[in-house]
Amino acid sequence: MAALRLWRCGCRALLSRPAAAPRARRGLAAGPEMHFGFQTVTEEERREKIYQVFENVAKKYDVMNDSMTLGIHRVWKDILVHKMNPCPGTLLLDVAGGTGDIAFRFINYVRSVRQRQLQRKLKHHQNLSWQEIFESYQNDKFNNSLGDSQVVVCDINREMLKVGKQKAQHLGYSEGLSWVLGNAEELPFDDDKFDVYTIAFGIRNVTRIDLALQEAYRVLKPGGRFLCLEFSHVSNPLLSRLYDLYSFQVIPVLGEVIAGDWRSYQYLVESIRQFPPQEELKAMIEDAGFFKVDYENLNFGIVAIHSGFKL
């Protein structure tokens, strides 16, 4: 009888227990729907998929950039740095800069400016002895070749940073260069810290562009400059059709042949088509608080450089 009473109590307890809430399926968390290329996904899915894309392509990223753009991406990046026109002492934050292309160009540019400054200084030392001139030149050259300039490369992807560090070591870059793992939407830096913020071919892959722009504004000093180099929208109809043909028929094939990854480069092509056009991105940058926002189209709008200032 005692056993029977225990069995009945147990049944009543089970019947009166509220049903547990169903567990959310992985990747289907509540949240706004977003685009991953031409797919519609949740915000969390997009983050995971984009992270996986760059983890997959990191080792072949630079080779694929040369192949996809026929090397023209190098010219675009040179134009970006010349537009920045950094002087010795500039503190740069390069976001989504994993493999270091912008950082290395920044260092080269500042070194060149510094070298010209040293040469001008020597001209004013005509009355010094040869030994004094030599010692002054050597001290300036080797102790302060960047004039206290610094570039911080920040990227969310460990593999991209790993490739960038290896590349820096191979090319001999170390002075004035640091690498930080961080999210563009929540940067691990203090307010009002940097003179210049750059993001080259990265903002298109940020899940929340509005948050990334707000963070860019936050970490820049008053008077600091925001510069964004990104694929954009071609205005010429004929060129646009040819560009689409090349993008969708050639680039994914190159991705498969060179990197063994068709899908990642199919996504990259699709993401360009989903990215806001020049005027819309300009408005977003202004909404983040930047002033004197403008943009320059390169190669008929295949890419554009957007610029703004924190005043």
C-alpha positions, 0 to 999 in steps of 0.5 A: 500500500505504501508503494502504491501511495508513493507511485500516485504522488509521483504521478500527480507531481509530474502532471502538475509540473509546468512544461519546460520551454522548448530549447532554441535551435542553434542558429535560430535565435530571435533577432532581425533577419539579415543578408549573408550574400543572397541568403536571409539569415539571423544576426547570429548566423551571419556573424558565424558564417562570416567568421568562417569565411575568413578563417577559411580564406586567410592563408590565400587572402592576399593571393586571391586579392591579387587574382580577383582584382588583377593587382589593382587593389594595391593601387586602391590601398595606395590611394587610401594612404595618400589620401590619409597623408599621415605625418610622423606622430600619427596614431592609426587604428586599422580595423579589419586589417588582418593581413596588414596591407594598410598598416605596412603602407602607413609605416612606409609612408610615415618613414618616407615623410620622416626621411624627408624631414631629416634631410631638411634638418641636415640642410640647416646643420651646415655649420656643424662638423661632419661627426656631429651631423652623422651622429644627429642623423643616425640618432634620428634615423634609428631611434625614432624612424617613425616619429612616434607614429603607431598603427594598431591592426584590429581584426575579429578573426584570429587566422587573419591576424596570424597571417598578418603577423607572419607577413610582418615578420617576413617583411621586417615590420615591427616598430610602431606596429601592434595586433589586437583581436577585437570586434569592430562593433565593440572596440577594445579601446578608450574614447578619443584615442586615435588620430585616424581610423581606417577600414579597407574592404571590411565594413561590408562584412560587419554585421551591424554597420551602424554600431561599427560607425559609432565605435569608429566615432567613439575611439577617434580624437576630436579632429580625427579622420574616418576613412573607408575603402570598400567595393561599391556600385558602378554607375555606368550600365555597360560596365556594370553588366561586364562587372557582374559577368566577371564577378559571378562567372570568374571570381568563384572559379578563381576561389575554387582553383586558388583557395579551394573554396568556391562558396566563400568567394561566391559570398564575397561577390554577393555581399558586394551587391547587397552593400549600400550604395555610395550615397546611402553609406555617406548618410550612415556615416553622417548619422554616426556623427561625422562631419564633412563626409564625402566619397571618391569613386575609383574605377567608375565606382567599383570601389569608393573611399568614404571620408569623414571627420570627428569635430 
